[in-house]
Amino acid sequence: MEKLRKMLGGIEYKEKLIGLLQIIVGNVGYALVVQLFILPMDLLTSGTTGISLVLHKITGLPVPPLLLALNIFTLLLGFIFIGKGFGMSTILSSFISPIALEFWSHALKGVVLTQDLMLNAIFAGLGTGLTLGIVLRAGSSTGGMDVIPIMAKKYLSLPLGAGFIITDMITLLSQGLLFSWERVLFGLICVIVTSISIDKMTLIGTTRTEVKVISEKPEEVKDAILKEMGRGVTMLNAERGYTNRPTQVVLSVIYNRELPQIIRIAHEIDPACFLIVGRISEVHGEGFSRGVKG
């Protein structure tokens, strides 16, 4: 166990083990989605999986080895443009997906949940978004074309969801030359649902609420938040626009469920106070996640 602890980075070994488990579960789940909703109805999809399905139709070669070859190619891109850390975590995904797909293809051979193309497109999108989201939250990817949106986010600050939509639509539209455009439209539905699901999945558990309180009694509001809620507070110097009088704004970031409590506290102290409430997508720092203390 001590050797394992040292290999995985000392006190962070538990987090790395959890991340490793996320990568495995996400990839096995993704392969299951492909087997249940994409392969039975020849549903068009994007990424290296979609390209593998096209090559399968053209050459007759099995999908898993084609997928593995494409994943290795895109993995090299990840090593070069994103970094060794990303490549080392993603290399596991690049091999697990094809192996898991080969397993599910034998274990669930002949299983068809529905022959409705719309249902397959929707559930393929939901399942893909869920499983890719699990892997992305671990700081990895399922390999393949996932590398392109992550590169776009790193170098162009393009949101992951938008990156997936752009690359996936290009891949799907190119398949219109080989398949019917009706199939492409169903594939586009799958891509859109996938992108929305990924954005939601990557933000689950990270959204927080920012509250600014403008009050005649800022010190009392600050003390009450610190004492009753145990939340950090930042005092911002401001100036009232109508009177030009200096004042202080009480700023606090809280869990979403704590919003009614902080509103009650502020109104009990100063019924005439002004509150500004906003949703923020992610917080790093003391009290919320590991990182630099605020």
N, C-alpha and C positions, 0 to 999 in steps of 0.2 A: 504493500500500500504506500509506503514511503517513497519508493521509486516512482510509482504512479503519480504521487503528489508533486514530486520534483519535475517530472516530465511535463505535467500539465500546468505548471507555473505556480507552485506554492499554494498560498491561501485562496487562489482563484480557481483551483482545480474543480471545485463543485460547479461553478458557473460554466466552466468549459465542458464538463460532463453533461450538463443540462443542454448546452448548445449542441453538443454532439448528438444527443438524443433527439433534439428538435430536427436536426438535419435528416436523421434516419427516418423518423416518423413522417416528416413532410414528403420525402422522396418516395417512400413506400405508398403513402396515401395518394400521391400524384399518379403513380403507376396504376393504382387501383381505379382512379377516375378515368384514365385513358382506356383501360380494359373494359370498364362498365358502360361508358357513355360515348366514347369516340370511335373505338374500333368496330363495335357491332354494326353501326349504321354508316360506316365510312364517313363520319363527320369530319369536315375539314377543320384543321386547327393550325396554329401558328408555331413558331419556334422550330427547334431542331426536330421535335416530334412531328410537326406538320411536314417538314422537308423529308423526314424519314418515311412517312406514309406515302408521299409522292414517289420517292425513289423505289419503295416497295411495289407500287402499282406499275412502275415502268420496268423494273428489273426482275421482280418476283423474289428478291432477296428478303429474308426475315427482317422485321422491324427492329428488334433489339440490337443486333450487331451494327445496323446502319445508324441507329441512335447513338451507340457507343462511339463510333468513329467520328460523328459530327460533334459530340460532346468533347472529345479529346481535342479536336481542332479549336473549338471556342474556348476551351480551358487554357490553351496556350495563349490566346488573346488576353484572357484574364490575367495570366501571369505577367504578361508584358506591359499592359496598360493600367491595370488596377493594383497590382502588387503581389508579392509572394504570400502575404497573409491571406488575401482573398483566394489565391490559387490553391493554397494548402487546404483551406476549409471546403472549397468547392470541388476539389478532386474526388472527395468522398461521394458527393452528389452525382458526379459524372459517371461513376460506376454503379452506384446503388440503383438509380432509375432504370437502366437497361436490365439489370439483374432482377429487380422487383417486377418489371414488366414481363420478363420471361416466366417468372414464377406465377404471376396472376393469369397469364395466358394459358397455362396448363391447369391451374387450380380452378379457374372459372370458365373453362372452354365451353362454348355453347350457351352461356348465360346471357340473356337479353332482358333487361328490366323493362324497357319500353321501346316501341318502334316509332314513336312520335318524335320527329326530328326537332321540333321546337323544345320539347321537354329535355331531349338529350343535349341540345345546345345550351339551355339555361343551366341544367345541373352540371354539365361539363364545365361551364364558366364558374359557377359557384364553387365546385370542388377544386378546380385548378387554382382559383384565387385563394381559397382557404389553405390549401397545402403549400402553394408557393409562398404565401404570407408567413406560414410557420417557419419555413426555411430562411426567408429573408430576415425575419426577426432574430435569427441566430447569427446574422452577419454573413450569410453564405447565399448560395442560389442553387437551383437544381441543375446548374450547368447550362449548356446550350445557349440559346439566344438571350437568356436572362442577362448575360454579360453585357450586351449592347445597351439596354436601358440603364444599367448600373454605371457603365462608363459615361453615358450621357448625363446622369445625375452628378457624377464626380467632376466632369470637365465643363459641362454646360449648365449645371444647376437645374436641369429639367426634372420635374417630379416623376417618380417611378411610374405612376399610373399612365401619365402622358407618354413616357418612353415606351412602355409596353404597347400602348395603342398604336403608335406610329410604326414601330418595327413589325408588329403583328399584322397590321393592315397591309403593309407593303408585301409581306410574305403571302397573305391570303389573296390579295388581288393578282399576284403573279400566278397563283394556282387557277385563276379563272381561265387561263389559256388551255388548261388540261381537263378541267371539270366544268360542270354546268354552273352558270352564274347564280342559280338558285341555291346551290350548295355553298357558294361563296358567301351569300347573304346570311345563311344560317351560321356559317363560320364567324362572320362579323358580329353577330349577336353574342356568340360565345366569347369572343375577344373583349367586347365591351363589358359584359358581365364579369369576366375575369379581372379586368383592370379596376373596376369599381370595387370588387371584392378584395383585391390586393390592397388598395388604399385603405379600406376599412379595417382589414386584418392587421396591417402594420401599425395602425393607430390605436388598436384595442389596448386599453390599460395605460395609455400614455397621455391621453387628453386630460387637461386640467383647466381650472377656472381662475381667471385673473380678476381681482376686484380692486377698484380704486374708490376710496371713500373721501368725499370732500365735506368736511364738517367744521363747525365752530368749536368742536371739542376733540381735536385730532389726538391729543395725548391720551384721553380717556378711551377712545376707540382703540388706539394702539395697545394700551395696557390690557384691555378686555380680550382682544384677539390673542395676545400672548398668553394670558392666564387661562382663559376658558377653552381655547381651541388648541393651544400649543403650536400655533403656526407662526412662521417668521413674518416680519413686517419691515417694510422699507418706507421711510418718510421722505417724500419728495417736496422740495421747495417750489412754491408756485405763487402766482399773483392773481387775485380776482380781477376779472376783466371790467366789471362795472365800477367798482370802488377803487381799484388799483391797490388794494390792501394786500400785503403779503400773507400767505397762508401755507398750510402743509397738507399734502395729499397722502393718505394712508394707503399703501399698496401692499397687497398680500396675494399669494398664489395658493390655492386650496384644492382639495379634492372636490370633484363635481357634487358629491352628495353633501358637502359641507356648506353649500351656498345658502340654503335657508337659515342655517345657524348664524352665519356672519351677517346676513341681512337683519335678523332679529336683534343681534347685539348692537349693530349700528343704529337701528331705529329706536331701541330702548334708551340709548345714551343721547341721541340727538334725532328726534322725529323729523326734523327738517333737513337732515343730511342728504347729500346727493351721491348716488352710487352709480358707478360705471362697471358693468360686468361683461367680460369677454371670454370666449373659449380659445385656449391655446392648445396646439397639437402635441407638444412634448416639453418636458421639463427635466433638466439635469441639475443636480446639486443636492445639498444636505436636506434631508427630509423627504426626498422623492426618489433619488437614484444615487448610485455611486458617482463620485465626481468631485470637482472642486467645490469646496464649501463656499456658500454665498454670504 
